[in-house]
Amino acid sequence: MGAGASTPADFSHKLRHGVIAKELDGGSLGEPSLAVIPQPGGAPLLALAYQVSSLPHQGSRDQYIAFTTSKDGGETWQPHRPVQWGLTPLWAPVLHWDAAGRRLALYYSESRKAPSPGGDIRRMVSLDAGTTWSPPSLVWAHEAHEPVPKVTSSRPVLGTSGELFLAVHLEPQGAHAVFNKDTYSELGAERAAVPGVTAPPGATPPSLLSAAAILVSRDGGDNWALASIIDHPKTWLNQPALEVLSDGTLVALFRSCMGQVFRSVGTPDGSSWSKPGAVALANPNSKLASLLLDDQLLAVHNVGSKDRASLAISLSLTAGRTWEEVVSLHKLPGGVISSPSIVAWSEDTVKVAYSVQGSGLRLTTAQLAVVQS
């Protein structure tokens, strides 16, 4: 990828597309998360977790988390199987390979008090590449900090002092109805129109806080604490993507309802963050994914601010302040492409999983060759 580059680069690339799983019987597949599991003396495993809804959209009461692996980089997949399910929806799985502990972690959200994304954030661990899993442990409760659903988003990242950072967001019931409008309105005015669980008399009322949160762990993910809350008065900062620069600086990118990606920069301990602001990367209120390679920041995102009909990779050599689109991954006029996940597969190759509404999950392998301009 051209280490140490400080000027924009021209990318030549080769793309290979494949199908991971197809939607069946009126259901939908979404929120894929990739991880690479090294194998001693052999090719790595490519691991994938995703959510399965029995409805054409996410959020069915029986929505569960499925898991699979590939021994050949996504050409073929092992049988897909449920790894966690329950009486209420499970959301947004996030895989993380813990190299120090040689274990695979799966983070996800479990609804408990609101019929909307999020709830408690939980974690399961596998010591055998996903064949068996530990019972789930609680990472951050619905009631923690403020009583509002907590939602997983992007993989944890390792800080320069060995701590682990996990970026999540707080999504009050009804927030989707507010932050998908062309103009912002107060969340409180929208709540009455959204069916949900009514708190009993005397109970603490639900919070209306919509924000991103940075959690920190100093023991490899076994215990977590809140490092910081990041919010903005006029937009949600949803589904954050987090990276750590070589000097320890944290960079977070956010989905917003303002037509652009928002960005904030944090101190190496995650306790202090700059005021979030828009950057020159359009965003149609959709999730994006990030990857740091040689201090060059890649973002996988929907193109433009109006729809989710195309997906691309953009490059930033300025820690996310400025961007240049370098690879067009998938175009589907009139379609909906969403929820990308990206991993580094080799020095010049990345793999991107994403959802295509009405079709299923796709995997695109992009071999990138960088020529400095």
Helices and strands as residue ranges (DSSP letters): E 9-22, E 28-39, E 42-53, E 64-70, E 81-84, E 90-98, E 103-110, E 120-126, E 137-140, E 150-152, E 157-158, E 164-170, H 175-179, G 187-189, G 191-193, E 211-217, E 225-230, E 238-244, E 250-255, E 260-266, E 277-282, E 289-293, E 296-302, E 310-316, E 324-331, E 337-346, E 349-356, E 360-372
